[in-house]
Amino acid sequence: MRLAWAFLWALCWASSGVGEHSLPKFVCSPMPLEMEPGCQPAPQPRVGGHWAGTLEEAKETILHLRETVVHQKETILDQRETVRELTAKLSRCESNLSHGHREGAGAAPNTMEDPPREVPSGATQLERMLESLKERLEHLQVLGRRLVPPGPWPSTPPINPSPFTPSLPPTLPIDVTPSPFFTHPHNPKTSLPHQPSSLNPRMESPPIAFRVAFPLRTNYMYVKVKRTLQHEIFAFTVCLWLKSSSAPGVGTPFSYSVAGQANELVLIEWGNNPMELLINDKAATLPLAIHDGKWHHICVTWSTRDGIWESYQDGVRRGSGENLAPWHPIKSGGVFILGQEQDTLGGRFDATQAFIGELADFNIWSHVLAPGEVYRLATCASYTRGDLVAWAESTVELHGGVSKLPFNACH
């Protein structure tokens, strides 16, 4: 009986002493299905700013990724521009190397600022240039031996020394006989004495002067030059006397064509266009005015180095430029035609491009003449023949009714 009362008393006391706060509390946290029940993660404190911190981190990550994308885009654009520039330079180099093997389609100048960087091609051009210079030197040496024969020089009367008399070599005679080429009594240009060629290797006696006349603009009147280029040339000077009153355009004074390129070297004034010098079908405008019915001495010079050119009228430089078919040598084995522009090698003339007027003293040198040399030629102070093409009756063929007449430019 005592045991029963004791049990009831203990039960009542326990029921009266248990409150709301004495019950155990549990915290529920999500757990993946694959996680073992015994490996529960450590409880994380649930603060009010937890989700706010996660959003800030996500925003920073997005901004960082956006900056990375922008930077990569800028890098790609820079690389694309570099690739485009390198591709353009490569195409210009390839076109510069290949344009000598095909006909040019237009007259646009070559604007390439750098010479071809192909080492074998540059070495080949330099070797050819050296060979050309060597041949010219040997030719001058042979010419000098012919002009100055061995043996004793003729005796000359003694010259009394004077402080006003310049010293002259005692063994060389001074020939003061005027040349038959300078015969006009009132021309001041005839006052210069003609010095012997041994003193000046370039000074030569003028040939029998003649001119050729093209009275009509046709496609059958022309003069063919029997000479051609034996090897490629890297510079030249072309000079001639010219008279024309045709307007508009005097036509084509001369043209030189080779296999595969009809406009290898052309001087042309067609229609209302100004006079142009064409090399490998590339054009340069020459500021010349020659259709006034008077005789004019015309010279054009060109060098393959940077395509530098100059034009002269009556001994005065009238124009110059560069980048005219640079690094392109004038090819050999072509045909020179006076009075017509060639559309094929040696033929297919166009009457609208034919020259009308008179020509004389057509000479070509394998180098660039100095301005003083051009002036002396134009003023009849000296005469020298071209080493590539020299004006002579034996070197020209007249076709289609072209007439040959006497000529004296210095009269």
Secondary structure, DSSP 8 states (H G I E B T S, - for coil): -HHHHHHHHHHHHHHHH--STTS---------TTS-TT---------TTHHHHHHHHHHHHHHHHHHHHHHHHHHHHHHHHHHHHHHHHHHHHHHHHHGGGS--SS-------S----HHHHHHHHHHHHHHHHHHHHHHHHHHHHHS-SS-----------TTS----TTS-------TT---TT-GGGGS----TTT-TT-------EEEEE-S--SS-EEEES---SS-BSEEEEEEEEE---SS--EEEEEEEETTEEEEEEEEE-TTS--EEEETTEEEE------SSS-EEEEEEEETTTTEEEEEETTEEEEEE--SSTT--B-SS-EEEES--EEETTEEE-GGG---EEEEEEEEESS---HHHHHHHHTTS-----SSB---GGGEEEETT-EEEE--TT-
